[in-house]
Amino acid sequence: MYFKKMTIKTSSGLEFIDITRRIKDAILESKVKNGICVIYVPHTTAAITINENADPSVVRDIQRHLCKLIPQKGEYEHLEGNADAHIKSSVVSVSTTLIISDGELLLGKWQGIFFCEFDGPRTREIYVKIIEG
């Protein structure tokens, strides 16, 4: 079993950061050849998602449509002014689990792992747990 806490600094209110390389590096450090990798974000206004990382317009489309579905200003009861960020985090998800086979993440050809910031800029944490099995 392997655990790593990563820190990430975001620079804007809404931002998707490709962390695929960082996760692959953690798997190499762990020396786990077969198992699972759990990625968890301990924040209520951030998330993790897997999607295409070859064409940056995909991320822009996701961001734009999340903002259309869940606008920053709305009829929210939460008084801190970031209710939309909490909802976006819940919709996208704060964790994901991936399969490791022969020391490699089983991602699709065009897939990457993104940290999603919905209430930045901030310094955030990402927890990575790699379990052999």
Buried (B, 14 or more C-beta within 10 A) or exposed (E): EBEBEBEBEBEEBBBBBBBBEBBBBBBEEBEBEEBBBBBBBEBBBBBBBBBBBEEEEBBEEBBEEBBEEBEBEEEBEEEEEBBBBBBBBEEBBBEBEBEBEEBEBEBEEEBBBBBBBBBBEBEBEBBBBBBEE
